[in-house]
Amino acid sequence: MPRALLSVSDKTGVVELARELHGRGWMLLSTGGTARTLRDAGLPVTEVSEVTGHPEMMEGRVKTLHPAVHAGLLGRRDNAEDVAQMAAHGYQPIDLVAVNLYPFRETVARPDATISDAIENIDIGGPSMLRSAAKNHASVWVVVDPADYSTVLASLDSADEERAFTIRRRLAAKVYAHTSDYDRAITDYLSRSMEGGESAASSEFPQGQTLSLAKVQDLRYGENPDQPAAFYRDEAGTGGLAALRQLHGKELSFNNLLDVEGALLAVSAWEGSGLAACAIIKHTTPCGVAVGADAAEAYRKALMTDPTSAFGSVIAFNVPVTEEAAVLLRPNFVEAIVAPSFVEAGLRLLTEKKNLRLLEIPSLAGDEDALDWKRVRGGFVAQRRLSMRFPEDGWRVVTQRAPSAEEMDDLRFAWRAVAPVKSNAILLARGGMAIGIGAGQMSRVDSSRIAVMKARDNGFDLRGAALASDAFFPFRDGVDAAAEAGVRAIIQPGGSVRDDEVVAAADEHGIAMVFTGRRLFRH
């Protein structure tokens, strides 16, 4: 009689698997909670302790770490000496193992988790069984993912042994990837944890780091058609772009995903603000940003920033897309729209456009504690992700004239809106909308000139506008150019050796200036 050992933390589908195996004449071995689950379902189960002849010890820490288990998994069926040794000790083969591991990642993700909690959720027996079975996959079925149960059952019913062996090898490879990821999660946690005590403190950059990525999908191509591409998700993370739900439209491309990331970054600045925000993105940087009472108003204002550049853009909202917003969006050529949701009438209107990608995302919030990785030749650089929270602690007025209340509102908006713009970044704002954006220039004064040019080209009166700069002005020429255009208030980090000259220039022009003490470079 073939034997299956089932011991799972995630009990999805395990009763159905066990019932199908029992129906095919298999003996079921199990442990602890899994054994109880199977008995409650009316299935006959043999406890592993009956096989080992030894009771579970130390609250279950020691139960499957026994030669009766591992000889049954590792014994080579075509090796006479292995078979003889198993018989001499009274051990029998185990032909299938279905194991998934203690929920370590889920445990340490809890805000109240202690180091003791983490240690108790480090699985020892599970990975050992998986690795033993995977090593002997020539004879043993090993399953770590409930999604594979049906494949295994179908293969057991097939006479195609060559195909069955291929599936066992694929499952074995999946096991080693899974246990490697599991060990990586433990390594990362312990590397970050403070020695001693019950609390864990963060050490952001451990000496070693392993990235665990799972492919979500192949993409049509990369930045250009001659570059193959794929999308991978971080198995250690939750949510993000991997949680996108596509409701309609063509398959997402490499460039679409980069633009969606830029769009979500931009609108996340107003998460929880009570305002509707809209960002229009081209080549990962905003060409329009605005806030309003609802999605329609925010989009209308964002489109006014630069309607020409908005052609073929990706658009994000931090609120549901309403029917009114859909009416405004429908006439324009847009690559993708991403939002928390779409009202039914709005979705119906937008799905009339065959190729328009409509995407829902459960949460705009990014994992600000996660590291942001960028590939360089021969390695990676890492940093903490840019925080899209903008506390005003440490802000200070440095000019003789303080901003008026209206100017201060414009400065707050501009400071949030400039954060996702590629450096060097200058953004002009008034009334909850960007009216001119200068991005990605090698000279900050050139970014200023482009922002002014864009604003004038789109018919905006710059008199009384607010200006945000993502980094300090190295010379007074940027302030002079802003004043000439009509700017009346500036927000910037400060910190230049020429700050005194820059502030003096602002005073000469009657401009109010606020230093934030925080730089917002985005490369």
Beta strands, then each sheet from edge to edge (+ up, - down):
strand 1: 3-8
strand 2: 27-30
strand 3: 46-47
strand 4: 96-100
strand 5: 141-143
strand 6: 213-219
strand 7: 229-234
strand 8: 245-248
strand 9: 276-282
strand 10: 285-292
strand 11: 313-317
strand 12: 334-339
strand 13: 357-360
strand 14: 371-376
strand 15: 379-384
strand 16: 396-397
strand 17: 426-429
strand 18: 434-438
strand 19: 466-469
strand 20: 489-492
strand 21: 512-515
sheet 1: 3+ 2+ 1+ 4+ 5+
sheet 2: 6+ 7-
sheet 3: 8+ 13- 12- 11- 9+ 10-
sheet 4: 14+ 15-
sheet 5: 16+ 21- 20- 19- 17+ 18-
end
